[in-house]
Amino acid sequence: MAHSSENTIPLKEEKIVGRLRDCSPHRANVEFIILPFFKTLEEIPNRSDLYEDIHYFSSMASQDSVIAILTSPVLASDFCSELNNNHLHLKLWIAVKLEHSYSKEGG
């Protein structure tokens, strides 16, 4: 008998260039958003615009979608502290102290 994982559709990667606001997710997916590494809140350009884009993107996603965000602890803690929308529910937050930051290019 085959394992149920053998009968599933493999994950597909779709890279989005530009703003999250320009995307329109419609069906249930796992959305993985990689944001730049910031050491301080002052380093984040247009922070309110970024947060609005994340809220907009998540409001357009299916209610059955999972949205994971990889970012620095300072941005994650600030963004999560401002969650007040009914459509966003924080399920898990993992903070990891990095000795070296990561880059958007994966290096």
N, C-alpha and C positions, 0 to 999 in steps of 0.2 A: 504494500500500500504506500502510495506516495505521501510525502510530508506536505502539509498545506502550503508551505513556503514555495514549493515547486510549481504551484498553480497560480502564482501571483504575477502581476505586471512589474517589471523592474523599474526602479527609479530613473527618471530622466532629468538631466540638468538643463536648465534654461537660464542663460545669463542675461540679465537686464542691465542695460547701460542707460544712465540718466537717473531721473527721479522715480521714487516708488509711486508717486502720484500718477505717473504715466502708464503704470501697469494696471491691468484689470483682471485679477484672478476671479474665476466664476465657479469652478467646481472644487470639491474637497481635495486638498493637496497638503503636502508638507512643504511649507515655505521656509527657506533658510536665508536669512538676510545677514550679510557680512558688512559691518560698519568699520570705519577706520578706528585706530587706537588713539585715545586721547588720555593724557595724564591729568588734565584739569578741565573743569567746565569752561573756563575762559578760552581754551583752545578750540572749542567746538564752534565752527562758523554757522551762523543762522540756526541755532539750536531749536528755536520755536518752530521754524519751517520743517526741520528734520522730524521733530515730534509730530507735527501735523501730518506729514507725509506717512509716517508709520501708522498713525491712527486712521487715516484715510484708506491706506492699503488694507489694513486689517478689517475695516468696516465693509470693504468690497469683497473680501474673501468669504468663502463658504463658512457657514456656522460650524461645519465639521472639519475645517482645516486646522492644522497645527502650525503656528508661526514660531520659529526659533530665531533668535537674534544673537549673533556673536559680536561682542564689542568689549570695550574696556570696562572695568568695574565702576569707574567714576560715571560714565555715561549710563550704564545699566542701572545703577542705584538711583540716579537722578530721574531717569525716564520712568522707572517702576514706581517711584514715589509720587509721580504725577498721574498714575493710572486712575482714572475716575469714570471711564466710559463703561457702559453696561456690556458692550460687546467684547471687551478685553478682560480676560480672567487669567491672572498670573497663576501658573500651575507649578512651575519649578524655576528656581533661580540658583544658578551655580556661579559663585564668584571664585576666580582663580587668580592668585597673585602671579604675575609674570615677571621673570627676571629680565627677559628681552621682549620687546613688543613684536607684534606680527605686522606684516604689511598686507595691503589689499591684493598684491600680486601673489601672495602665498609664500613669500621668501622669508 
